[in-house]
Amino acid sequence: MISRVQISPMFSGYKSIDSKVVQPFFPGGVTVIASRPAVGKSALKANIVTRLCAAGYGVLTVTPEQGYDMEMDRIDSIYTGIPIKEIIRAYKWPEGDPRVRQILDAEKVYAQTWNFGIMPRRDVSFVDISRKSVERVKAGKKTNVIFIDLLDRVKEVREARQGDKANVIKQLLIAGSELAQQINGHVCFLAQILRGGVRDTEDGRPTMGWIRDSGGWEEVCDNVWL
């Protein structure tokens, strides 16, 4: 009870989210952010990462799909206000363009004041993620939240046979819960859901029924954001 009272809850920084969830990123918990492709999971995650880092929390983001450059382009865009479409085309900027200085100044802030790490490996496994997370904590780098973007691209899921994927995903969610408790942090997976087919809601909003074998998600996860 004492440890629960002393917990400092970590919020996303967005009232529209935080008002609906008791504690979005509490130590020892697991969250899944799931949607159809190209809806904006990674953009939402990058905005939350920026706010958590600015608030002084330690964040590790694992990007087996996006890669290092795209991850940093998003964060640079959010921090500086420069549209990401312009940053992606930075090779067209004229010499002396002030946007270069804006981004360099932003990256100096990240380097000097943020506790932020990126794992951009495309062949990353959950074992690699666990090892890296524990190493960070042992090195004195508090890791409050780990974002894994995407769950579907983690090596164990990619290499699983089609009929075994649901069970492998459940085992990874369980492993994520164990890791969260081990480092006293929060693990947040991003995941794809049904690309097409049945739409069982009038407004088209996704439901847990869109997720194959969603019972595993309900059993393990503390928050599921669709």
C-alpha positions in Angstrom: 0.0 0.0 0.0 2.9 2.3 0.8 4.4 1.8 -2.6 1.1 2.4 -4.3 0.6 5.7 -2.4 4.1 6.8 -3.3 3.8 6.1 -7.0 4.1 9.2 -9.2 1.8 8.5 -12.1 3.0 9.3 -15.6 0.5 10.9 -17.9 0.5 11.3 -21.6 0.2 15.1 -21.4 -3.0 15.0 -23.5 -6.2 15.7 -21.4 -8.4 13.8 -23.9 -6.4 10.7 -23.1 -5.5 11.2 -19.5 -9.1 12.0 -18.5 -10.2 8.5 -19.6 -7.4 6.4 -18.0 -6.6 6.2 -14.3 -2.9 5.9 -14.8 -1.7 5.6 -18.4 1.9 4.6 -17.7 2.1 3.3 -14.2 5.2 1.3 -13.1 4.9 -2.4 -13.7 2.1 -2.1 -16.3 1.5 -2.8 -20.0 -0.3 -0.8 -22.6 -1.1 -1.6 -26.2 -1.9 1.2 -28.8 -3.6 -0.6 -31.7 -5.1 0.6 -35.0 -5.4 0.0 -38.7 -2.3 0.9 -40.7 -1.5 4.5 -41.4 -4.0 5.9 -38.8 -1.2 7.6 -36.8 0.0 5.2 -34.0 3.6 6.2 -34.5 2.8 9.9 -34.6 0.8 9.6 -31.4 3.7 7.8 -29.8 6.2 10.4 -30.9 4.1 13.2 -29.4 3.8 11.3 -26.1 7.6 10.5 -26.1 8.3 14.2 -26.5 6.1 15.2 -23.6 7.4 12.4 -21.3 11.0 13.3 -22.0 10.4 17.0 -21.5 8.8 16.2 -18.1 12.0 14.4 -17.1 11.0 10.8 -17.5 13.3 8.1 -19.0 12.1 6.7 -22.3 13.4 3.9 -24.5 11.8 3.6 -28.0 12.3 0.5 -30.0 11.7 1.0 -33.8 12.0 -2.3 -35.7 9.9 -0.8 -38.5 10.4 3.0 -38.6 14.2 3.2 -38.3 16.3 5.9 -36.6 15.9 8.7 -39.1 12.1 8.6 -39.2 11.8 8.4 -35.5 14.0 11.5 -35.1 12.3 13.3 -37.9 9.0 13.0 -36.1 10.5 14.2 -32.8 12.3 17.1 -34.5 9.0 18.1 -36.2 7.0 18.0 -32.9 9.7 19.9 -30.9 10.4 22.6 -33.5 7.0 23.0 -35.2 8.6 22.4 -38.6 6.3 20.2 -40.7 7.7 16.7 -41.1 7.2 16.9 -44.9 9.7 19.7 -44.9 12.2 17.9 -42.7 12.1 14.8 -44.9 13.1 17.1 -47.9 15.9 18.9 -46.0 18.3 18.1 -48.9 16.4 20.8 -50.8 16.9 23.5 -48.2 19.2 26.3 -49.3 22.5 26.9 -47.6 22.1 28.9 -44.4 18.4 28.0 -44.0 17.4 28.9 -40.4 15.5 25.6 -40.0 18.9 23.8 -39.8 19.8 25.8 -36.7 16.4 25.1 -35.2 16.8 21.4 -35.5 20.4 21.4 -34.3 19.4 23.5 -31.2 16.5 21.0 -30.6 18.9 18.0 -30.8 21.2 19.7 -28.3 18.3 19.9 -25.9 17.7 16.2 -26.3 21.3 15.3 -25.8 21.8 17.5 -22.7 18.5 17.3 -20.9 16.5 14.2 -22.0 16.9 10.7 -20.8 16.1 9.2 -24.2 17.3 6.2 -26.1 16.4 4.6 -29.4 16.8 0.9 -30.6 16.4 1.2 -34.4 17.3 -2.4 -35.2 15.1 -4.1 -37.8 16.0 -7.6 -36.6 15.3 -6.9 -32.9 13.9 -9.6 -30.7 12.2 -9.2 -27.4 15.2 -10.8 -25.7 17.3 -8.0 -27.2 14.8 -5.4 -25.9 14.8 -6.9 -22.4 18.6 -7.1 -22.3 19.0 -3.4 -23.4 16.4 -2.2 -20.9 18.0 -4.0 -18.0 21.5 -2.7 -19.0 20.1 0.9 -19.1 18.7 0.6 -15.6 22.0 -1.0 -14.3 23.9 1.9 -15.8 21.8 4.4 -13.8 19.5 5.4 -16.7 16.0 5.3 -15.3 13.7 3.8 -17.9 10.1 4.8 -17.0 8.5 3.8 -20.3 9.5 1.5 -23.2 7.7 1.9 -26.5 7.9 -1.0 -28.9 6.8 0.1 -32.4 5.6 -2.3 -33.8 4.8 -5.5 -31.9 4.1 -7.1 -35.3 7.7 -6.5 -36.4 9.5 -8.0 -33.4 11.5 -11.0 -34.5 9.5 -13.6 -32.5 6.3 -12.5 -34.2 7.7 -12.2 -37.7 9.2 -15.7 -37.5 6.2 -17.4 -36.0 4.1 -19.6 -38.2 0.7 -18.1 -39.1 -1.3 -20.4 -36.8 1.1 -19.7 -33.9 1.2 -15.8 -34.1 -1.7 -15.2 -31.6 0.0 -17.4 -29.0 3.4 -15.8 -29.6 1.9 -12.3 -29.2 0.3 -13.3 -25.9 3.6 -14.7 -24.7 5.3 -11.4 -25.6 2.6 -9.4 -23.8 3.3 -11.6 -20.7 7.1 -11.1 -21.2 6.4 -7.3 -21.4 4.6 -7.4 -18.1 7.4 -9.3 -16.5 10.0 -6.8 -17.9 7.9 -3.8 -16.7 7.9 -5.2 -13.2 11.6 -6.1 -13.3 12.7 -2.5 -14.2 9.8 -0.9 -12.4 8.7 0.8 -15.6 5.9 0.6 -18.1 6.0 -1.2 -21.5 3.8 0.1 -24.3 3.4 -2.0 -27.5 2.1 -0.5 -30.8 0.2 -3.1 -32.9 -1.7 -3.5 -36.1 -5.4 -4.6 -36.1 -7.8 -5.7 -38.8 -6.9 -4.1 -42.1 -10.3 -4.6 -43.6 -13.4 -6.8 -43.5 -16.1 -6.7 -40.9 -17.2 -3.3 -39.4 -19.4 -4.1 -36.5 -19.8 -0.5 -35.2 -21.9 2.2 -36.8 -19.3 4.9 -36.5 -16.4 2.6 -37.7 -14.5 2.9 -34.5 -12.5 -0.3 -33.7 -13.4 -2.7 -30.9 -11.6 -5.5 -29.2 -13.5 -7.8 -31.4 -11.4 -6.7 -34.4 -8.3 -8.3 -32.7 -7.8 -12.0 -33.3 -7.7 -13.8 -30.0 -8.2 -10.6 -28.1 -8.8 -12.5 -24.9 -5.0 -12.6 -24.4 -4.8 -8.9 -24.7 -7.6 -8.4 -22.1 -6.0 -10.9 -19.8 -2.5 -9.3 -19.8 -2.8 -5.7 -20.7 -3.7 -2.9 -18.3 -4.7 -0.5 -21.1 -5.7 -1.1 -24.7 -6.1 2.0 -26.8 -7.9 1.5 -30.1 
